[in-house]
Structure formats: C-alpha cells, structure tokens
Amino acid sequence: MFEQYSNILSNEELNECKKIINESLWKYGHTSGELSHNKFFMTNLINVLFFNKIFFNKIKKITNKNFHILKIYANGQVFGQEGDWHIDSLRENAYTFLYYFNEGTPSELGETYFIDENKNIKSALPIYNSGILFKSHILHKGSSPKITFNDMRITIAFKLLLNNIDDNIKIF
C-alpha cells in the first residue's frame, strides 16, 4: 500500500529545509479535493531549487524510480483541520511521496490514513525526517495533529509521474 523511508535528509539538508519552510509564504484555504469543505494551509515549493533538485534527486535515489515532478507543496494543519478522504490522481503511473517534516511524538502529529482494496484502514505514522511513497489512486487522508501538539503539522507532498519510455511528458 505504501513504502516508508527513514532518515531521508542529512542534518545540513534538514537545516536548509527548515529555513525554507519557516520563511515560506503560507496561504489558508487549501483543501484535499474539489468536494472537500475542510481547509488548511499550503505553500507552493515547485520553484524552490532545494526541493525540485536536491530533495527530488534523493527521492529518485531512495525509491530507485525515475520520476517526473508534477507538483511540490507543503500542507499545514493545526488541531481540528482534518483532511478529507481523497485520491491524488487516477493515472496508473502517478505516485505521491509524502515527507514528514515535524519533530515530536508521532502519535500527536496526526497519521496519514489509507483505505486498501478490502476496505481496511491502514495508517502511516508521521515520523520525523521520514517519507512514504504510494500510488496516487489510493484513497487517503491526513489527520490533524492532536490538541497537545502546539504547532502546525507539516507534510511536504511531491506529486510524481513514473517515467515510462513512451511518455511524452516534459521533464521539469
């Protein structure tokens, strides 16, 4: 259903990531999809060299997959800002890589939930400096952090297409 990767960024890269995220312009009103009513924060990262080159190359290396970038952005949720069930894409070669940015107790940060083909709910814990890769057509949602987490839950989403020989997609 999803693959989990740990210790993705080095300490130097983590510091750079934190600096960029902390200086980013956050916008309120992002939703999980067209039918979603629950709003949260978002900042676009597609044009940030650290994310579209350095971090993206790490993703390709650790997953051993040749991807194209569609979108890169960070989601921000505070207590009560639940995500809705949604899919990211219906394309067979579409993937989502979700990076967990926050330090803290994973059970306080808000899990990512998935529904498998048998209608069972599975979850991924938001472990600091880890990420998950999943097919974008899998139904999922991000839960809000618990009230005891006094900060914004931040995940960085890479929307990706697996590079096939027959694709005529321009590489970012």
C-alpha positions, 0 to 999 in steps of 0.5 A, a space after each residue: 500500500 505504501 513504502 516508508 523511508 527513514 532518515 531521508 535528509 542529512 542534518 545540513 539538508 534538514 537545516 536548509 529545509 527548515 529555513 525554507 519552510 519557516 520563511 515560506 509564504 503560507 496561504 489558508 484555504 487549501 483543501 484535499 479535493 474539489 468536494 472537500 469543505 475542510 481547509 488548511 494551509 499550503 505553500 507552493 515549493 515547485 520553484 524552490 531549487 532545494 526541493 525540485 533538485 536536491 530533495 527530488 534527486 534523493 527521492 529518485 535515489 531512495 525509491 530507485 524510480 525515475 520520476 517526473 515532478 508534477 507538483 511540490 507543496 507543503 500542507 499545514 494543519 493545526 488541531 481540528 483541520 482534518 483532511 478529507 478522504 481523497 485520491 491524488 490522481 487516477 493515472 496508473 503511473 502517478 505516485 505521491 511521496 509524502 515527507 514528514 517534516 515535524 519533530 515530536 511524538 508521532 502519535 500527536 502529529 496526526 497519521 496519514 490514513 489509507 483505505 486498501 482494496 478490502 476496505 481496511 484502514 491502514 495508517 502511516 505514522 508521521 515520523 520525523 525526517 521520514 517519507 512514504 511513497 504510494 500510488 496516487 489512486 489510493 484513497 487517503 487522508 491526513 489527520 490533524 495533529 492532536 490538541 497537545 501538539 502546539 504547532 502546525 503539522 507539516 507534510 511536504 507532498 511531491 506529486 510524481 509521474 513514473 517515467 515510462 519510455 513512451 511518455 511524452 511528458 516534459 521533464 521539469 
